[in-house]
Amino acid sequence: MPSLTAGARLGGDALTEVHARSSGDDLSAQPWRDVPREEARWMRPHLPALVDAMVEGVLRHVPEYSRPDDPIYVDVMRVAAERGMGHFVQMIADPDASWREVHQVFFDIGYGEAVEGRSLEHLQNALRIASRTAWRYLSREADRLQKPRELAISLAEVNFAYLDLLASAAAQGYARAREKAAGEREQRRGRLLSLLLSDPPAPRDVVAEQAALAGWPLPERLAVIVLNPRPGGGGEGPAGLPPALLSGLDRGRPCLVMPDPDRPGGADRLIATLAGWTGAIGPSVP
C-alpha cells in the first residue's frame, strides 16, 4: 500500500457534491442526512477500537496487504481507517462537512497503488472488508444500546454510499497515476527515437540507458520505415501498431523504428496496420 503523499494532487473538492441517483426506489443520494445527528455521539468513543478491527480484518482477509516486515503498510491502513471512519462519523454529525481531506487521502492511496505496479483489485477488496467490518461493529453496538432497527438500516445505506465514494476517490488517483506514467513512457520513447536517428550516432551506452528508461529492449539490429500518407487517406496515423515499434508519426517526417527486422515476416507483418500509407523500409543495421 502506498504512501499517503504519493503522486499528484487533485484540485477542487471533488466529493462535496454527490449527484442524485435514480430515484425509482426513493433511495437518498446522501443517506448520512437521514441519520439523526445525535447518533454520532455514541459512535465517537468507539473509533479507536473500530479502527483496530478494520485493520485486523484487512490483514486477515487481504493477504497482499499482510506484510509483517513492512510496517508502512499497517501504518497507511491505520491512517486511512482513522481518517475514513472519523469523517464517516463527522458526516453524520454535520452532513455539510467537507470531503476534501478524506478524498485526498484515498486519491493518494489509489495513486500509490498504480505507481507500485499493482492492480486496483486488492485495494477495492481491502475497502470492502474494512467497510463490512465497520458496519458489523456499529450495528452490534446499536443493538446493544437498543437503538431502533431503522437506525441499523440507515447505517447500512450510509456505509454503502460512503464506500462508493472512497472507492471512486482511489480509482481517480489510480487513473491519474496511470495517465502520468503513460505520458512519461511516451516521452522517453520519443527521446530514444531521437537518439537512434541522430547523426552522428549517439554513443551506445547512452542509447542503452535511454532504452532501459523507456522499457524498450534494445535489439541487436533495427531498421527505419519512412512513411507518407496516401492521397485522400486523411493523414491519420496507423492504429494498432505493435508496442515493439518506436513511432515518430508526430514528427515532420513520419517514421517507425523496427527492432529485429530480419526475423521471418519482418515488415510484412505491418502491411495491414499501415493500410492508407506508402513508405520505404531501410536496411537492417546494428
N, C-alpha and C positions, 0 to 999 in steps of 0.2 A: 504494500500500500504506500502511496507516495507522500511526500512532504506536503503539508497544507499550504506551503508558499510556492509550490512548483508552478512555473508557467505563467502565461499571460493573464491579465486581469480583465474581467468582463465589466464594462462600464454600464451604469444605469441600474436601477432597482428592478431587475427583470421579473421578480416574482411579486411585486407589490400588488399588481392586478391579476386576478385569476379569472379568465373568461368563463362566462356561464356555459354549462354543458347542456346537452339535450335535456329538456325538462319534461319529457313524456312520463317519467316516473316521479317527478317532483323532488328529485334529489337536489340538495343545496349545493351550489357551486363553492361555497365557503362554509363547510359544516361546523367549523370551530365557532362560528357566530351563534349556533344553535345550542351550545353548551352554556349553562349559567356560569357567569364569570367567577362566582364564589367557589366553584368546584376546583379552581386552581389552587386554593389554599391547602387542601389536604394532599394534593399531589406533590407540592414542592419538597416537603421533608423526605419524600421517598426517592428523590432524584439520584443521590449517590448510590443507593442500593440498586436502583433500576439500571443505572449505567453499568455497574458491575455485572449484572445479569445479562445485559445486552452484549457486552464484550465477551463474556464467558460463552454465550450462545454462539456467537460468530466463530470464536476459536474452535469450538467443538464441532460445528457443522460445516464450516468452510475451511477445509484443510489447507488451501492455498494461502490463507492468512495466518495459519498456525506456525509461527517461526520462532521457536524458543531462543534461538541465537541472534535474533534481530529484534530488540526491544522497541525499535522505532515503529514497527507495525502495531504493536499493542498501544503505544503512546498515541498514534494517529487515530486508531479506532476509538480510544477513550475520549480524545478531544472531540471527534466527530459526534460520538454519542452524547457527550455533555452539551455541546452546542445545539445539536438537533433536539434533544429532549427538553433542554432549557427553553428553547424557542417554542417548542410544541406547547408547553405549559403557559408560556407568556402569551401565545396567541389566544388561548382560552381566557386568560385574564384581561387581555387587551387585543381584540380582534384586528385593530388597526396597527399593530406593532410592525416595524419594518422587517422585510425579508432579506435585506441587503447582506448582512453579515453571514447568515447561515447559507444563503445562496452561494456566496463566495467560497465558503468552506468546502461545500460539496462540488462546486465547479473545479476548485483546485485539486480535489481528490481525483475526479474524473480525468483531469488534465495529466496528473502524475501517472495514472494507470496507463495512459497511452504512451507517455514518454518512456516508461519502463517496459513497453512492449507487450503488455498483457491485454487480453480481450476485456470487454466490459461485462462479460457474463459473471465473473467471480464477484465483482463489486455489486452488481444487481442482486446476486444471491445473498451477499452479506447484508444488504439493505433490507431484503425481505425477512431474513432471520431476525435481525435486530427489531424490525417493526412488529413481527409476531410476538417476540419476547416482551416488548413494551406493552402491547395490548393485553396479553395474558396477565402480566403483573398488575396493570392498572385495573383490569376487570375483576381480578380476585380481591384487590383491596377495596374496590367499590362495593363488592358483595359483602365483604367483612363489615364495612361501615353501613350496611343495609341501605345502600343508595337505590333509587328507583331503577327498575330494569331498563327503562328507556335511556338512562344515562350510559349504560354499557353499550347499547345500540348506537348512541350518538358518538361515543368514543371510538367505536369501530369505524364509523364513517369518517371521522376526523383522521384516524390513523391511516386509512386507505388513501385519502386525498393528500395527506401530508407526505406519505411515501412516494406518491406520483410526482410531487413537486421536487423532492430531494433527488429522486432518480433522474428527473429532467435536468436539474442543475448539473449533475455529474455527467450526463450524456452530452450536454453542451460543452463542458470542459474537455471531455474526451474528443469530441469532434473538432474543437478548436486546435488541440494539440496535433491531431492527425493532419489537419489542413496546413498547419505551420510546418510540420515535418515534410509533407509532400512538396511544399513550396521550396524548402531548403534543399531537398533532394534534387529538384529540377534545376536549381541554381548551380549546385555542384556538378551536375551532369553537363550543364552549359559551359562551365569553366573547363571541365575535362575536354569537351569537344574543341574548345578554342585551343587548348594545349596540343591536341592531336593534329590540328590543322595548321599549327603555327609554322612559319617559315622565317628563320631557320628552325629546325625541330627543337622542341623543348627537351631538356635532359630527362632520361628515362626515370630516374628516381623521383623527379618532380611529378611526372605523369603517373607513376605508380602510386604516389601518395594521394594525388587527387582522385585517382580511380578508387582507392580504398575508401575515401571520404564519400564518394558518390555511390558506393555499393555496387560498382561495376567491375566484375572480374576482368582483369587485364589479359587480353588474349596474346598469343604469340604472333599472330598476323591479323591484318584487317584490310578493309577496302572502303573507299568512299564512293557513295552513289550521289550523283548530282541530278537534280530534278527540275522539270519545268511543267507547269500545269498545261494540259491540252486546251486549245481554244474552246471556249464555251463550257469548260468544266467547272467554272465557278471559283476556282482558285483555293478551295478549302483543302486543308491538309488531310492526308490519308488518315483514316480511322482504324483502330485496332492494330497498330504497329507492335511487333514483339518488343517486350521490355529490354531485350538484349541490344536493340539498336539505339544508338545515340542520335537524337533528332536535332537538326538545325533548321527546321522548316520555318522558324520565325526569323531567319536571317535574310539578308538581302539576296542571297543566292541559296535557295533551299538545298539541303543535302542531308544524307544519313551516313553514319559510320557503322559498318557491319563487321562484327567480330568473326573470326574464323571463316572467311568467305570460301575457303577451299573444301569445306565439308560438302558431302553429297547433297545436291539440291540447291545449295548456295542461294544466289539471287532468285532462282526460280520460285522459291518459297514466298517471295514478296509480290508476285505478279498480281494476284487477286487483290491484295491490300493496296497496291499502287495504281489500280484502275483509275483512269482520268488524268494520269500524269505520264509524261515522257521523261526519259533520262538516260544516263550512261553510268556504268559501273567502272571504276578504275581498277588498276592492277592490285593483286594481293601483295601487301608489303609487310615487313616486320614492324 
